[in-house]
Amino acid sequence: MDVNGVGWIAAIIIGGLAGWLAEMFMKSNMGILMNIVLGIVGAIVLNAILQALNIGAFGVGWIAYLITGFIGACLLIWVGRMVRR
């Protein structure tokens, strides 16, 4: 995995934190497993979007992965709400 200099275990922990923060910010109601998935997938999706737009990542390390995961998870929650409507 080693995305942004973060290993598997750290990605799960930081992804869970990022997903939880996004859940609180977007005022959604999800479980801990979904928070972890949102944080990790959100970070992957946002990194892919940034690479496609030829914009560099937010940096390397835990803080950059947390920021990327948070923004990506918020994006995923927003897209999910738009699809449901």
Order of alpha helices (4+ residues) and beta strands (2+ residues): alpha-alpha-alpha
